[in-house]
């Protein structure tokens, strides 16, 4: 390897560890590209994930500024060298990409590139991406090994071997990320289905009671006005409860704006809505928390929603306080209420009823922990801690 066996092995290990830390496809792609460029000491690197229409579903670059990328224009098509890598599934190492007969030019704002190294990323027989680098930073050592007649290629056979190892592991990381995102999509679909059933059951019951009570009031209005007035008061209460059920369900069904707003802003917005929708006072405070990985942010949000649901629907709480804060090397979510609480000895039964099993699963699934403190008449505190932030 061009950096020597020890340093090359260390660099590859660091790159693979970096890839394994991410679960989102976009994050994995960025990590692969940045790792490849650093590992082979190139000025530019890019990775394209092909679509089924001759273009790229995703295309990530490293070494090109945002302003340059914007000026370049639309994503490249699968032609020239890129097409060769994708369709013939073979490496391409060129002294000067501009002199290759397959080269078809690039936009005016595109940076000038010469030496080129590209490899397909394969999952079995399927090519799932194309990884390539250009303009290796030149030293005397990396000038001496090249298949080009003039010996001017900056990328060596060792570089190609190193990038091949990276591409093989990149295929694993990218496949795992795709599986994770698919699994999360299925989980969200299941969650929405569950909420739809809950909405149907809860609101249907309220509306059925509302209709019967209204009929009773109508029958009593002439012969017993006082009882009719009581029934109408019950109608108003049932209507208010049905409205709260609908509002809460809408909040849970609405896609969380985590990608756009982040965890703190999303929690604050949802809690402000809950505070308006319920008679209980619901507050939120966030202290010094930075962005978390997407999977952790989603888990924290879902646990907060479940804990709030319990506090507002089942505990009879007059106040619910939510905090999100930095603690040591981790981030802590705390949801406390002054409601009825429950016996710690009955935690197993309460866990099923209050969704604590689901909350523990969500927490452990992202490397976190969940604790519950409660006592009859003393309220409940649910605390979730995850690393990072």
C-alpha positions as CSV (number, residue, x, y, z in Angstrom):
1,X,0.0,0.0,0.0
2,X,1.3,3.4,-0.9
3,X,1.3,4.6,2.8
4,X,3.0,1.4,4.1
5,X,1.4,-1.7,5.5
6,X,1.0,-0.4,9.1
7,X,-0.4,3.0,8.2
8,X,-2.5,1.6,5.4
9,X,-4.1,-1.0,7.6
10,X,-4.8,1.6,10.3
11,X,-6.4,3.9,7.7
12,X,-8.6,1.2,6.3
13,X,-9.6,0.2,9.8
14,X,-10.6,3.8,10.7
15,X,-12.6,4.1,7.5
16,X,-14.5,0.8,8.1
17,X,-15.3,1.9,11.7
18,X,-16.5,5.2,10.5
19,X,-18.9,3.5,8.0
20,X,-20.2,1.2,10.6
21,X,-21.3,4.0,12.9
22,X,-24.0,5.2,10.5
23,X,-27.4,3.7,9.7
24,X,-28.9,6.4,7.3
25,X,-28.1,5.7,3.7
26,X,-27.1,9.3,3.0
27,X,-24.7,9.4,6.0
28,X,-23.2,6.1,4.9
29,X,-22.6,7.4,1.3
30,X,-20.9,10.6,2.7
31,X,-18.7,8.6,5.0
32,X,-17.6,6.2,2.2
33,X,-16.7,9.1,-0.1
34,X,-14.8,11.1,2.6
35,X,-13.0,7.9,3.7
36,X,-12.0,7.0,0.2
37,X,-10.6,10.5,-0.6
38,X,-8.6,10.6,2.7
39,X,-7.4,7.1,2.4
40,X,-6.0,7.5,-1.1
41,X,-5.0,11.2,-0.7
42,X,-7.1,12.4,-3.7
43,X,-8.4,15.8,-4.3
44,X,-11.9,14.7,-5.5
45,X,-14.1,11.8,-4.7
46,X,-17.7,10.9,-5.6
47,X,-20.1,8.0,-5.3
48,X,-23.2,7.5,-7.4
49,X,-26.1,5.1,-6.7
50,X,-27.8,4.3,-10.1
51,X,-31.5,4.5,-10.7
52,X,-33.4,2.5,-13.4
53,X,-33.6,5.4,-15.9
54,X,-30.0,6.0,-16.9
55,X,-29.3,8.5,-14.1
56,X,-28.4,8.5,-10.4
57,X,-30.8,8.1,-7.5
58,X,-28.2,9.6,-5.2
59,X,-24.8,11.2,-5.9
60,X,-22.4,12.4,-3.2
61,X,-19.2,14.3,-3.7
62,X,-16.2,15.2,-1.5
63,X,-13.7,17.9,-2.3
64,X,-16.1,20.1,-4.2
65,X,-17.6,23.2,-2.4
66,X,-21.4,23.7,-2.2
67,X,-21.1,26.7,-4.5
68,X,-19.1,24.7,-7.1
69,X,-21.6,21.8,-6.9
70,X,-24.5,24.2,-7.3
71,X,-22.8,25.8,-10.4
72,X,-22.1,22.4,-12.0
73,X,-25.9,21.8,-12.5
74,X,-27.9,18.6,-12.9
75,X,-26.5,15.2,-11.7
76,X,-24.4,13.3,-14.3
77,X,-26.0,10.6,-16.4
78,X,-24.7,7.0,-16.7
79,X,-22.4,7.6,-19.7
80,X,-18.7,7.4,-20.6
81,X,-16.5,6.1,-17.8
82,X,-19.3,5.9,-15.3
83,X,-21.4,3.7,-17.6
84,X,-18.4,1.4,-18.1
85,X,-18.0,0.9,-14.3
86,X,-21.7,0.3,-13.8
87,X,-22.5,-1.8,-16.8
88,X,-19.2,-3.8,-17.2
89,X,-18.6,-3.9,-13.4
90,X,-14.9,-3.5,-13.7
91,X,-12.3,-1.0,-12.2
92,X,-11.0,1.9,-14.3
93,X,-7.6,3.4,-13.6
94,X,-6.6,6.1,-16.1
95,X,-3.6,8.5,-16.4
96,X,-5.8,11.2,-17.8
97,X,-9.5,10.7,-18.0
98,X,-9.8,13.5,-20.6
99,X,-7.8,11.4,-23.1
100,X,-9.9,8.3,-22.9
101,X,-12.1,7.8,-26.0
102,X,-15.2,7.3,-23.8
103,X,-14.8,10.7,-22.2
104,X,-17.7,12.9,-23.1
105,X,-16.8,16.1,-21.3
106,X,-18.3,17.9,-18.3
107,X,-20.1,21.2,-17.5
108,X,-18.1,24.4,-17.6
109,X,-18.2,24.8,-13.8
110,X,-16.9,21.3,-13.3
111,X,-13.4,21.1,-11.7
112,X,-10.6,20.0,-14.1
113,X,-9.7,16.4,-13.5
114,X,-6.9,14.2,-14.9
115,X,-5.8,11.0,-13.2
116,X,-8.8,8.8,-12.3
117,X,-9.6,5.7,-10.3
118,X,-13.0,4.2,-10.2
119,X,-14.6,1.0,-9.0
120,X,-18.1,-0.5,-9.0
121,X,-19.7,-1.2,-5.6
122,X,-21.3,-4.7,-5.8
123,X,-23.8,-6.6,-3.7
124,X,-23.4,-10.1,-5.2
125,X,-24.0,-9.8,-8.9
126,X,-25.8,-6.4,-8.5
127,X,-23.9,-3.1,-9.0
128,X,-25.3,-0.8,-6.4
129,X,-22.9,2.1,-6.9
130,X,-19.9,3.6,-8.5
131,X,-17.0,5.0,-6.4
132,X,-14.4,7.1,-8.0
133,X,-11.5,9.4,-7.2
134,X,-9.6,12.0,-9.3
135,X,-6.4,14.0,-9.0
136,X,-4.2,12.2,-6.6
137,X,-1.9,14.4,-4.6
138,X,1.4,13.7,-6.3
139,X,4.6,12.5,-4.7
140,X,7.6,10.8,-6.2
141,X,6.5,7.5,-4.9
142,X,3.1,7.4,-6.5
143,X,4.5,8.3,-9.9
144,X,6.3,5.0,-10.5
145,X,3.5,2.5,-10.8
146,X,0.9,3.1,-13.6
147,X,-0.3,1.2,-16.5
148,X,-0.3,4.2,-18.7
149,X,2.6,4.4,-21.3
150,X,3.8,7.8,-20.1
151,X,3.8,6.7,-16.4
152,X,1.9,9.9,-15.5
153,X,-0.9,8.2,-13.5
154,X,-1.1,9.3,-9.9
155,X,-3.0,6.3,-8.7
156,X,-1.1,3.0,-8.3
157,X,-2.0,-0.7,-8.2
158,X,-1.8,-0.5,-4.4
159,X,-4.3,2.3,-4.4
160,X,-6.6,0.2,-6.6
161,X,-6.3,-2.7,-4.2
162,X,-6.9,-0.5,-1.2
163,X,-10.0,1.0,-2.8
164,X,-11.3,-2.5,-3.7
165,X,-11.2,-3.4,-0.1
166,X,-13.0,-0.3,0.9
167,X,-15.6,-0.8,-1.9
168,X,-16.3,-4.3,-0.7
169,X,-17.0,-3.1,2.9
170,X,-18.9,-0.1,1.5
171,X,-21.3,-2.6,-0.2
172,X,-22.0,-4.2,3.2
173,X,-22.5,-0.8,4.9
174,X,-24.7,0.5,2.2
175,X,-26.8,-2.7,2.1
176,X,-27.2,-2.7,5.9
177,X,-28.3,1.0,5.8
178,X,-30.9,0.2,3.1
179,X,-32.2,-2.7,5.2
180,X,-32.3,-0.4,8.3
181,X,-34.3,2.3,6.4
182,X,-36.7,-0.3,5.0
183,X,-37.2,-1.8,8.5
184,X,-37.9,1.7,9.8
185,X,-40.4,2.4,7.1
186,X,-42.2,-0.8,8.0
187,X,-42.1,0.1,11.7
188,X,-43.6,3.5,10.9
189,X,-46.3,1.9,8.8
190,X,-47.1,-0.5,11.6
191,X,-47.2,2.4,14.1
192,X,-49.6,4.4,11.9
193,X,-51.8,1.3,11.5
194,X,-51.9,0.9,15.3
195,X,-52.7,4.5,15.8
196,X,-55.5,4.3,13.1
197,X,-57.1,1.4,15.0
198,X,-56.7,3.3,18.3
199,X,-58.3,6.4,16.8
200,X,-61.2,4.4,15.3
201,X,-61.9,2.6,18.6
202,X,-61.5,5.6,20.9
203,X,-63.4,8.1,18.8
204,X,-66.1,5.6,17.8
205,X,-66.9,4.9,21.4
206,X,-67.0,8.5,22.3
207,X,-69.3,9.3,19.3
208,X,-71.5,6.4,20.1
209,X,-72.0,7.6,23.7
210,X,-72.5,11.1,22.4
211,X,-75.3,10.0,20.1
212,X,-77.1,8.0,22.8
213,X,-76.8,10.8,25.3
214,X,-78.1,13.4,22.8
215,X,-81.1,11.1,22.0
216,X,-81.8,10.8,25.8
217,X,-81.7,14.5,26.2
218,X,-84.1,15.0,23.3
219,X,-86.5,12.5,24.8
220,X,-86.4,14.3,28.2
221,X,-86.5,17.9,27.1
222,X,-90.3,18.2,27.3
223,X,-91.2,16.1,30.4
224,X,-88.1,16.6,32.5
225,X,-86.1,19.7,31.5
226,X,-83.8,19.4,34.5
227,X,-82.7,15.8,33.6
228,X,-82.4,16.9,29.9
229,X,-80.1,19.7,31.0
230,X,-77.9,17.2,32.8
231,X,-77.8,15.0,29.7
232,X,-76.8,18.0,27.5
233,X,-74.0,18.7,29.9
234,X,-72.8,15.2,29.4
235,X,-73.0,15.7,25.7
236,X,-70.7,18.7,26.0
237,X,-68.2,16.6,28.0
238,X,-68.2,13.7,25.6
239,X,-67.7,16.1,22.6
240,X,-64.7,17.7,24.4
241,X,-63.2,14.3,25.1
242,X,-63.7,13.2,21.4
243,X,-62.0,16.4,20.3
244,X,-59.0,15.7,22.5
245,X,-58.8,12.2,21.2
246,X,-58.8,13.5,17.6
247,X,-56.2,16.2,18.3
248,X,-53.8,13.8,20.1
249,X,-54.2,11.2,17.2
250,X,-53.5,13.9,14.6
251,X,-50.3,14.9,16.5
252,X,-49.1,11.3,16.6
253,X,-50.0,10.6,13.0
254,X,-48.3,13.7,11.7
255,X,-44.8,13.0,10.4
256,X,-42.3,14.4,12.9
257,X,-40.2,17.2,11.4
258,X,-36.9,15.7,12.7
259,X,-35.0,16.1,9.4
260,X,-35.9,19.7,9.0
261,X,-36.2,21.0,12.6
262,X,-34.2,18.6,14.8
263,X,-35.3,16.9,18.0
264,X,-35.5,19.9,20.4
265,X,-37.6,22.0,18.1
266,X,-39.9,19.0,17.2
267,X,-40.4,18.2,20.9
268,X,-41.1,21.8,21.8
269,X,-43.7,22.2,19.0
270,X,-45.5,19.0,19.8
271,X,-45.6,19.8,23.5
272,X,-46.9,23.3,22.9
273,X,-49.8,21.7,20.9
274,X,-50.5,19.2,23.7
275,X,-50.5,22.0,26.3
276,X,-53.2,23.8,24.3
277,X,-55.2,20.6,23.7
278,X,-55.3,19.3,27.2
279,X,-56.4,20.7,30.6
280,X,-53.1,19.6,32.2
281,X,-50.2,22.0,32.1
282,X,-47.5,20.5,29.7
283,X,-44.0,22.1,29.7
284,X,-40.7,21.5,27.9
285,X,-37.2,22.6,28.6
286,X,-34.1,21.7,26.5
287,X,-30.5,22.3,27.8
288,X,-27.3,22.1,25.8
289,X,-28.3,19.2,23.6
290,X,-26.6,18.9,20.2
291,X,-27.9,16.9,17.2
292,X,-28.0,13.1,17.7
293,X,-27.9,10.4,15.1
294,X,-31.2,10.1,13.3
295,X,-32.1,6.7,14.8
296,X,-31.5,8.0,18.3
297,X,-33.6,11.2,17.7
298,X,-36.5,9.1,16.4
299,X,-36.3,6.8,19.4
300,X,-36.2,9.7,21.9
301,X,-39.2,11.3,20.2
302,X,-41.2,8.1,20.2
303,X,-40.5,7.4,23.9
304,X,-41.5,11.0,24.7
305,X,-44.7,10.6,22.8
306,X,-45.6,7.3,24.6
307,X,-44.8,8.8,28.0
308,X,-46.9,11.9,27.3
309,X,-49.7,9.7,26.1
310,X,-49.7,7.8,29.4
311,X,-49.5,10.9,31.5
312,X,-52.3,12.7,29.7
313,X,-54.7,9.8,29.1
314,X,-54.2,7.5,32.1
315,X,-52.7,9.3,35.1
316,X,-55.1,12.1,35.7
317,X,-52.1,14.5,35.9
318,X,-52.5,18.2,36.3
319,X,-49.0,18.9,35.2
320,X,-46.5,17.1,33.0
321,X,-42.9,18.3,32.6
322,X,-40.6,17.2,29.8
323,X,-36.8,18.0,29.8
324,X,-34.0,17.1,27.4
325,X,-30.5,17.8,28.7
326,X,-26.9,16.9,28.3
327,X,-25.5,14.6,31.1
328,X,-21.9,13.6,30.9
329,X,-21.3,11.9,27.5
330,X,-25.0,11.2,27.0
331,X,-28.4,12.9,26.5
332,X,-31.3,12.4,28.9
333,X,-35.0,12.7,28.3
334,X,-37.2,13.0,31.4
335,X,-41.0,13.0,31.5
336,X,-42.5,13.6,34.9
337,X,-46.1,13.9,35.9
338,X,-48.0,14.5,39.2
339,X,-50.7,11.9,38.4
340,X,-52.0,8.8,40.2
341,X,-48.8,6.7,39.8
342,X,-48.7,3.0,40.4
343,X,-47.2,0.3,42.7
344,X,-43.7,-0.6,41.7
345,X,-44.5,-4.2,42.6
346,X,-47.1,-4.1,39.8
347,X,-44.5,-2.9,37.3
348,X,-44.9,-5.9,35.0
349,X,-48.6,-5.5,34.5
350,X,-48.3,-1.7,34.4
351,X,-45.5,-2.1,31.8
352,X,-47.9,-3.9,29.4
353,X,-50.6,-1.4,30.0
354,X,-48.5,1.7,29.7
355,X,-46.3,0.6,26.8
356,X,-43.1,0.4,29.0
357,X,-42.0,-2.7,27.1
358,X,-42.1,-0.8,23.8
359,X,-40.3,2.2,25.3
360,X,-37.5,-0.1,26.7
361,X,-37.1,-1.8,23.3
362,X,-36.8,1.6,21.6
363,X,-34.2,2.7,24.1
364,X,-32.1,-0.4,24.0
365,X,-32.3,-0.5,20.2
366,X,-30.2,2.7,20.0
367,X,-27.8,1.8,22.9
368,X,-29.8,3.6,25.6
369,X,-31.4,2.8,28.9
370,X,-34.8,3.5,30.4
371,X,-35.8,3.9,34.1
372,X,-39.2,4.3,35.7
373,X,-40.0,5.7,39.1
374,X,-43.6,5.7,40.4
375,X,-45.7,5.3,43.6
376,X,-49.4,5.5,44.2
377,X,-50.4,9.2,44.5
378,X,-46.9,10.3,43.8
379,X,-46.8,10.6,40.0
380,X,-44.4,8.9,37.6
381,X,-41.0,9.8,36.1
382,X,-39.7,8.1,33.0
383,X,-36.1,8.7,32.1
384,X,-34.3,7.7,29.0
385,X,-30.6,8.1,28.4
386,X,-28.8,7.7,25.1
387,X,-25.1,8.1,24.3
388,X,-24.0,11.3,22.4
389,X,-25.4,14.7,22.0
